[in-house]
Amino acid sequence: MKSRNIDIFISGAGPAGLLASISFASLGYSVICIDPHKPVTHASDAGADLRTTAFLQPAQNFMHSLDLWGKLKSYAVPMEIMRIIDAAGENWPPKEKTTKDFLSSDISDLPFGWNIPNWLLRRAFIETASKYSNLELKFGLTTSSFIRRDDAAFVYLDDGSQIKAKLVIGADGRNSFIREKSQIKISRTEFSQKALTFIVTHEKPHQNASIEIHRSGGPFTFVPLADFEGNPCSSVVWMESNKNIDRLLALNSKEFEKQVNNRSCSHLGKLKVISHITAWPIISQIAKQLTTKRTALIAEAAHVLPPIGAQGLNMSLADIKSLYDLLKDTSRLSNIEEILDKYDKLRRLDIKTRVLGINALNEVSKSSLPIAQKTRALGINFLHSSPQIRQGLMKLGLGLE
């Protein structure tokens, strides 16, 4: 049996796991990151993740500090407008009733964030990771078991190899093996919703706006992308009830595109679907604790929330940044339990607050009850009406002081 001694073992090579690997390798730690699957790094490849990540201002600052932003900025589309549209009512196709713009220029000289496709993120992260001699990415491997001791954690892989690590990080998703074997319980909410993700071109320019159209079932969201073959282009995240998602997926491409155009209220003109369609279930989930002996959870192993308000990966980056700051002194691994305790305390309240807040927004967004829809429209108007409230809300969403 092959045996290795390292500082940090990371399970999961999604965007969060890869970024964590680079972050800790940049501090001089020896890092091994594994994943059962090699990340897809081209949009046309089978299994490509067509979701996008909006890096909000604090996340972009962290990427700069790791010399990663240079690889991404030419692909990054700024988001300068957050547009909220209410289209409640029984009529089909729906019509816009309330439209409010939240402008990044009200609080900063910078955009709210920059949108980048997930498949491209993985490619840039893997290219950067290859430059670190103290970082190994191993694909096609899973963790068969691991044991935590006072002096180290022992990780056993399915190829028969053994890794002795001072710290194990679970970045292995909502069904985390590391979390399960650490006997960390979760609080989970099922929403009976799924989200469809695909890419469209449209007649009207998006003007660097992220656009959420609320009716029922959940928001229909445009996220701006770079032009495709000379046409304005956006990624779409369409949340709906499980029943409606099943109905939509059963349509032929022409009928599906018609439904997409109707649900969009024609806000960006005629839409054309130019990618395959992916679907995934909407849940909310929080780990009851973020750490245990020599183990920390980050990203979806620690928290899952509906895709509203660009909070998902930005919360994951906040996890990584917190650990990164605590581990800047490489001697600190000798006092890892104190570090893990601080990490848990630093992140717990923010995670709980944001997950509960997004859950509440999702409940209001998906409701078909007239009273809920009326409350939603009134809420949009109220939040936009006061400059102080509007600016405070935007700063809170970005995670700014």
HUDA-V684773 format. One record per pair of residues at least 24 apart in sequence whose ideal C-beta (glycine too) atoms are under 7 Angstrom apart, sorted by the first residue. I is the first residue (numbers start at 1). J is the second residue. D is the distance in Angstrom with one decimal. If there is no record, write none. Layout:
i=I j=J d=D
i=I j=J d=D
This chain:
i=1 j=160 d=5.5
i=1 j=161 d=6.7
i=1 j=162 d=5.6
i=2 j=161 d=4.2
i=2 j=162 d=6.9
i=3 j=162 d=4.6
i=3 j=164 d=6.8
i=4 j=163 d=5.0
i=4 j=164 d=6.9
i=5 j=164 d=4.8
i=6 j=30 d=4.4
i=6 j=31 d=6.8
i=6 j=32 d=5.5
i=6 j=163 d=6.2
i=6 j=165 d=5.3
i=7 j=31 d=6.7
i=7 j=165 d=6.8
i=7 j=166 d=5.3
i=7 j=167 d=6.8
i=7 j=333 d=6.1
i=8 j=165 d=6.2
i=8 j=166 d=7.0
i=8 j=167 d=4.9
i=8 j=169 d=6.4
i=9 j=155 d=5.3
i=9 j=163 d=5.4
i=9 j=165 d=3.9
i=9 j=168 d=5.0
i=10 j=169 d=4.6
i=10 j=171 d=5.7
i=11 j=143 d=5.5
i=11 j=170 d=5.6
i=11 j=171 d=6.4
i=11 j=172 d=4.4
i=11 j=177 d=6.7
i=11 j=178 d=5.0
i=12 j=170 d=7.0
i=12 j=171 d=3.6
i=12 j=172 d=3.6
i=12 j=173 d=6.2
i=13 j=39 d=6.0
i=13 j=137 d=6.3
i=13 j=139 d=6.9
i=14 j=171 d=6.7
i=14 j=173 d=6.9
i=15 j=53 d=6.6
i=15 j=118 d=6.2
i=15 j=121 d=4.9
i=15 j=122 d=6.3
i=15 j=125 d=6.7
i=15 j=313 d=6.1
i=16 j=171 d=5.1
i=16 j=298 d=6.0
i=16 j=299 d=3.5
i=16 j=313 d=6.6
i=16 j=316 d=4.2
i=16 j=320 d=6.8
i=17 j=171 d=3.6
i=18 j=122 d=6.6
i=18 j=125 d=3.8
i=18 j=126 d=6.7
i=18 j=129 d=6.4
i=19 j=125 d=6.1
i=19 j=317 d=6.9
i=19 j=320 d=5.9
i=20 j=169 d=6.1
i=20 j=171 d=5.9
i=20 j=298 d=6.2
i=20 j=320 d=4.9
i=21 j=129 d=6.0
i=21 j=135 d=5.7
i=22 j=66 d=6.1
i=22 j=125 d=6.4
i=22 j=128 d=5.6
i=22 j=129 d=5.6
i=23 j=66 d=6.3
i=23 j=320 d=5.6
i=23 j=324 d=4.8
i=24 j=327 d=6.7
i=25 j=132 d=4.2
i=25 j=134 d=5.4
i=25 j=135 d=3.9
i=26 j=66 d=5.9
i=27 j=327 d=6.2
i=27 j=328 d=6.2
i=27 j=330 d=6.2
i=28 j=134 d=6.9
i=28 j=330 d=5.3
i=29 j=134 d=6.9
i=29 j=330 d=6.5
i=30 j=134 d=4.9
i=31 j=134 d=6.5
i=31 j=135 d=4.7
i=32 j=136 d=4.9
i=32 j=138 d=6.5
i=32 j=163 d=6.1
i=33 j=137 d=5.3
i=34 j=138 d=4.5
i=34 j=141 d=4.5
i=34 j=157 d=6.8
i=35 j=139 d=5.6
i=36 j=140 d=6.7
i=36 j=141 d=6.9
i=36 j=142 d=4.9
i=37 j=139 d=6.7
i=38 j=139 d=4.1
i=38 j=140 d=6.9
i=39 j=122 d=4.0
i=39 j=126 d=6.6
i=40 j=119 d=5.6
i=40 j=122 d=7.0
i=41 j=119 d=5.9
i=41 j=122 d=5.3
i=41 j=123 d=3.7
i=41 j=126 d=6.7
i=42 j=119 d=6.3
i=43 j=117 d=6.5
i=43 j=119 d=5.4
i=48 j=119 d=5.0
i=49 j=118 d=4.3
i=49 j=119 d=5.6
i=50 j=197 d=4.9
i=50 j=198 d=6.3
i=50 j=199 d=6.2
i=50 j=235 d=6.8
i=50 j=275 d=5.7
i=50 j=278 d=5.5
i=51 j=118 d=5.1
i=51 j=197 d=5.2
i=52 j=115 d=5.1
i=52 j=116 d=6.3
i=52 j=117 d=5.2
i=52 j=118 d=6.3
i=52 j=223 d=5.3
i=52 j=235 d=4.6
i=53 j=116 d=5.7
i=53 j=118 d=5.8
i=53 j=121 d=6.1
i=53 j=313 d=4.7
i=54 j=79 d=6.0
i=54 j=113 d=4.3
i=54 j=115 d=4.9
i=54 j=210 d=7.0
i=54 j=223 d=6.6
i=54 j=310 d=3.9
i=55 j=113 d=5.3
i=55 j=114 d=5.2
i=55 j=116 d=6.7
i=56 j=112 d=6.4
i=56 j=113 d=4.2
i=56 j=310 d=6.3
i=56 j=314 d=4.9
i=56 j=398 d=5.0
i=56 j=399 d=6.5
i=57 j=108 d=6.9
i=57 j=110 d=5.8
i=57 j=113 d=6.6
i=57 j=398 d=5.5
i=57 j=400 d=6.7
i=58 j=398 d=6.9
i=58 j=399 d=5.1
i=59 j=314 d=5.1
i=59 j=317 d=4.5
i=60 j=114 d=6.2
i=62 j=317 d=6.1
i=62 j=321 d=5.3
i=68 j=124 d=6.9
i=68 j=128 d=5.9
i=71 j=124 d=4.3
i=71 j=127 d=6.9
i=71 j=128 d=6.6
i=72 j=116 d=5.7
i=72 j=124 d=5.6
i=75 j=116 d=5.8
i=75 j=120 d=5.7
i=75 j=226 d=6.8
i=76 j=114 d=3.7
i=76 j=115 d=6.8
i=76 j=116 d=5.3
i=77 j=114 d=6.5
i=77 j=115 d=4.8
i=77 j=208 d=6.7
i=77 j=224 d=4.8
i=77 j=225 d=5.7
i=77 j=226 d=5.7
i=78 j=111 d=3.7
i=78 j=114 d=5.5
i=78 j=208 d=5.2
i=79 j=111 d=5.3
i=79 j=112 d=4.8
i=79 j=113 d=5.0
i=79 j=114 d=6.9
i=79 j=115 d=5.9
i=79 j=208 d=6.0
i=79 j=210 d=4.9
i=79 j=224 d=6.3
i=80 j=104 d=4.9
i=80 j=111 d=4.8
i=80 j=112 d=6.9
i=80 j=208 d=4.4
i=81 j=207 d=6.5
i=81 j=208 d=6.4
i=81 j=209 d=3.8
i=82 j=112 d=6.2
i=82 j=210 d=5.5
i=83 j=209 d=5.0
i=83 j=211 d=4.5
i=84 j=212 d=5.4
i=84 j=380 d=5.4
i=85 j=211 d=6.7
i=85 j=212 d=6.8
i=85 j=213 d=4.5
i=85 j=214 d=6.7
i=85 j=265 d=6.9
i=85 j=267 d=6.7
i=86 j=214 d=5.2
i=86 j=376 d=6.1
i=86 j=377 d=4.7
i=86 j=380 d=5.9
i=87 j=213 d=5.7
i=87 j=214 d=6.7
i=87 j=215 d=4.6
i=87 j=265 d=5.4
i=88 j=215 d=6.0
i=88 j=373 d=3.6
i=88 j=377 d=6.6
i=92 j=262 d=6.7
i=93 j=262 d=3.7
i=94 j=215 d=5.1
i=94 j=265 d=5.6
i=95 j=265 d=6.3
i=96 j=265 d=5.1
i=96 j=267 d=6.8
i=97 j=377 d=6.7
i=98 j=377 d=4.9
i=98 j=380 d=5.6
i=98 j=381 d=6.5
i=100 j=380 d=5.5
i=100 j=384 d=4.2
i=102 j=390 d=6.4
i=102 j=394 d=5.7
i=106 j=390 d=6.8
i=106 j=391 d=5.7
i=106 j=394 d=6.8
i=107 j=391 d=5.3
i=107 j=394 d=5.3
i=107 j=395 d=5.8
i=112 j=398 d=6.4
i=113 j=310 d=6.3
i=115 j=223 d=5.2
i=115 j=224 d=5.8
i=115 j=225 d=6.6
i=143 j=177 d=5.7
i=145 j=181 d=7.0
i=146 j=181 d=6.1
i=148 j=293 d=4.5
i=148 j=294 d=5.1
i=148 j=295 d=6.3
i=153 j=294 d=4.5
i=153 j=295 d=6.8
i=166 j=294 d=7.0
i=166 j=333 d=4.8
i=166 j=336 d=6.2
i=167 j=294 d=5.9
i=167 j=296 d=6.9
i=167 j=333 d=6.5
i=167 j=336 d=5.8
i=168 j=294 d=6.1
i=168 j=295 d=4.8
i=169 j=296 d=5.3
i=169 j=298 d=6.1
i=170 j=295 d=6.8
i=170 j=297 d=4.6
i=170 j=301 d=4.2
i=171 j=298 d=5.2
i=171 j=299 d=5.2
i=171 j=301 d=6.0
i=172 j=301 d=5.7
i=173 j=300 d=4.9
i=173 j=301 d=6.3
i=174 j=285 d=6.0
i=174 j=300 d=4.7
i=174 j=304 d=4.8
i=176 j=297 d=6.8
i=176 j=301 d=3.7
i=178 j=295 d=6.6
i=178 j=301 d=6.4
i=179 j=287 d=6.1
i=179 j=297 d=5.7
i=179 j=301 d=5.2
i=182 j=292 d=4.7
i=182 j=295 d=5.2
i=184 j=287 d=5.3
i=184 j=288 d=6.2
i=184 j=289 d=5.6
i=184 j=292 d=6.2
i=184 j=297 d=6.9
i=185 j=288 d=4.6
i=186 j=285 d=5.4
i=186 j=286 d=6.6
i=186 j=287 d=5.5
i=186 j=288 d=6.5
i=187 j=285 d=6.9
i=187 j=286 d=5.0
i=187 j=288 d=6.5
i=188 j=283 d=6.3
i=188 j=285 d=4.6
i=189 j=283 d=6.5
i=189 j=284 d=4.1
i=189 j=359 d=6.5
i=190 j=283 d=5.8
i=191 j=282 d=4.7
i=191 j=283 d=6.6
i=191 j=306 d=6.8
i=191 j=362 d=6.5
i=192 j=241 d=6.2
i=192 j=242 d=5.3
i=193 j=218 d=5.6
i=193 j=239 d=5.6
i=193 j=240 d=6.5
i=193 j=241 d=6.0
i=193 j=242 d=6.6
i=193 j=282 d=4.0
i=193 j=366 d=6.4
i=194 j=240 d=6.8
i=194 j=242 d=5.8
i=194 j=245 d=4.2
i=194 j=279 d=5.1
i=194 j=280 d=6.5
i=194 j=281 d=5.4
i=194 j=282 d=6.2
i=195 j=237 d=5.5
i=195 j=238 d=6.6
i=195 j=239 d=4.8
i=195 j=279 d=6.9
i=195 j=280 d=5.9
i=195 j=282 d=5.8
i=195 j=307 d=5.9
i=196 j=238 d=4.5
i=196 j=245 d=6.5
i=196 j=248 d=6.8
i=196 j=277 d=5.7
i=196 j=279 d=5.3
i=197 j=235 d=6.9
i=197 j=236 d=6.9
i=197 j=237 d=5.5
i=197 j=278 d=4.9
i=198 j=236 d=5.6
i=198 j=273 d=5.5
i=198 j=275 d=5.1
i=198 j=277 d=4.6
i=199 j=225 d=6.9
i=199 j=233 d=6.6
i=199 j=235 d=5.5
i=199 j=274 d=5.5
i=199 j=275 d=4.0
i=200 j=234 d=5.9
i=200 j=236 d=5.6
i=200 j=260 d=7.0
i=200 j=271 d=4.4
i=200 j=272 d=6.1
i=200 j=273 d=5.5
i=200 j=274 d=6.5
i=201 j=228 d=5.6
i=201 j=231 d=4.0
i=201 j=232 d=6.5
i=201 j=233 d=5.2
i=201 j=272 d=4.9
i=201 j=274 d=5.8
i=202 j=232 d=5.3
i=202 j=234 d=6.5
i=202 j=268 d=3.8
i=202 j=269 d=5.4
i=202 j=270 d=6.9
i=202 j=271 d=5.1
i=203 j=268 d=6.7
i=203 j=269 d=2.8
i=203 j=270 d=5.1
i=204 j=232 d=6.7
i=204 j=268 d=4.7
i=204 j=269 d=4.4
i=205 j=232 d=4.8
i=206 j=232 d=5.6
i=206 j=234 d=5.5
i=206 j=268 d=6.4
i=211 j=267 d=6.5
i=213 j=264 d=6.5
i=213 j=265 d=5.9
i=213 j=267 d=6.6
i=214 j=365 d=5.1
i=214 j=376 d=6.3
i=216 j=366 d=6.3
i=216 j=367 d=6.5
i=216 j=368 d=4.0
i=217 j=241 d=5.2
i=217 j=244 d=6.0
i=217 j=366 d=5.4
i=218 j=362 d=6.5
i=218 j=365 d=5.4
i=218 j=366 d=4.7
i=219 j=308 d=6.3
i=219 j=365 d=5.3
i=220 j=263 d=5.1
i=220 j=264 d=6.3
i=222 j=268 d=6.6
i=228 j=274 d=6.5
i=237 j=307 d=5.3
i=238 j=263 d=6.8
i=239 j=282 d=6.3
i=245 j=279 d=6.2
i=249 j=279 d=6.6
i=282 j=306 d=5.1
i=284 j=355 d=5.9
i=284 j=359 d=5.1
i=286 j=351 d=6.4
i=286 j=352 d=6.4
i=286 j=355 d=5.6
i=289 j=344 d=6.3
i=290 j=343 d=6.5
i=290 j=344 d=4.5
i=290 j=347 d=5.9
i=290 j=348 d=6.6
i=291 j=340 d=4.0
i=291 j=343 d=6.1
i=291 j=344 d=4.7
i=294 j=336 d=6.2
i=296 j=323 d=6.4
i=296 j=340 d=5.8
i=296 j=343 d=6.0
i=302 j=351 d=6.8
i=303 j=351 d=5.0
i=303 j=355 d=5.8
i=305 j=355 d=4.9
i=305 j=358 d=4.6
i=306 j=358 d=5.7
i=306 j=362 d=4.4
i=308 j=358 d=5.3
i=308 j=361 d=5.5
i=308 j=362 d=6.0
i=309 j=358 d=6.3
i=309 j=397 d=5.8
i=311 j=354 d=5.6
i=311 j=358 d=5.9
i=314 j=399 d=6.9
i=315 j=351 d=6.6
i=315 j=354 d=6.2
i=318 j=350 d=6.9
i=318 j=399 d=6.7
i=319 j=347 d=5.9
i=322 j=346 d=5.0
i=322 j=347 d=5.7
